[in-house]
Each structure stands twice: as C-alpha cells, then as structure tokens.
C-alpha cells in the first residue's frame, strides 16, 4: 500500500512538473471616459494542466492578501475564459460605469500548485479620464464662419490703417512744401528794391573803374573844381 501511494505521488508530481504557461501579448493601456464601459482582456496558453485565473489590480498584495477585483460589485463581469482554435485561453473583465478610482494596472493572476512562483500576465493599464466640458457647443461650420469673418475684419482693419497712414504722410509732405515756400518768400520780405539797385550799381562801377585811381587826374580835377565859379 505504501509503495502504491509513493508511485501515485511520483506520477502526480511528474504530471505537475510538465505544466508550462506561455503569456500572450496584452494591450498595454486603455483610456475610457468616465461613466463608460471598459473591457479588459488577458490571454495565455498552458500545457500540462489547467490553472486558476483571478483578476488582480496593482498593488497585488495588501497585508499579504491578494488584491483582486471585487466580484460583489454589480459593475463587474468576469467570464470563465474562452479557448481559441490556436489553444490560447483568454479571459475578459468588463467594468461598467467606470469611476476615477478604477484607474490602475489590471492583470490576470495564474495560480497552480505546480507553478512556483505564481504567474501574472503582462496586464493592461486602465486610464479613466474626465472629458473636457465645452463652454460653447459650436459646430464646425459655425467655427469656420467665425474664422472667415475674423479674417475679413482683420483685412479691413489693415487696409484702413494703411490708408490712414498714406493720407497722413501725404499731408505732412504738403505741409513741408508749404513751409519751405513760405521761408523762401520771407527771405525777400522787407527789402527795398531801389536800395538793392543802387547798391548793385555801386558794385558794378567799382568793378569797372578798378581798385586803383590816377592821382594826377584827381589833382587836376580838384584844381578845375577850385577854378570854377560858384
């Protein structure tokens, strides 16, 4: 009887040693909007036996106890696993009306007495986000119309500003020409034309007579002047 028991234990241990688990790639991450439904999946292939599968979240252990998904939550649905034609076992976890605190890493915990240590699948990180609330719910066509109107207004503003600058520059040029003309007129203002002519004649005579005079002629002119009768 002891020999039979020993042989049974050896056979059972040999059968356990042949269990091998191959992990399939999981979806790395998934973003789900608040209050929507999240569907997570883990896949693996096992040979030599069957393993127990439990969905767990990170951190895995809390006070030495596996931190698994709460089955009592009405929002949680876990299937028993589906075996594909390729021999891959897939388990699906469905979370309805997700909350912000549901964010975390979800993995399948594969447990069997022959697995030392136990195996975790790669897992999927679930990110629950809150959508951005629009202050003004405007359609795309309305946005395009607004952008077109803004472009037209900007073009009109640029044209008006350019026209005003041109008019201002033209006015400044006209004032400058008028000021120059007035300054030229002020140069000749207050001048006596007769005095200008006499001065001009004197200058012309001095140029004709030259800078030198005949002293003899001057003496004869003085004597003749003295001989003249009054």
Secondary structure, DSSP 4 states (H G I P E B T S, - for coil): -HHHHHHHHHHHHHHHHT-EEEEPP---EEEEETTS-EEEEEEEEEESS--EEEEEEEEEEETTEEEE--TT-TTEEE---EE-TTS-EEEEEEESS--GGG-EEEEEEEE-TT-SS-EE---EEEEEEPPPPPSS---HHHHHHHHHHHHHHHHHHHHHHHHHHHHHHHHHHHHHHHHHHHHHHHHSTT--HHHHHHHHHHHHHHHHH-S---HHHHHHHHHHHHHS--
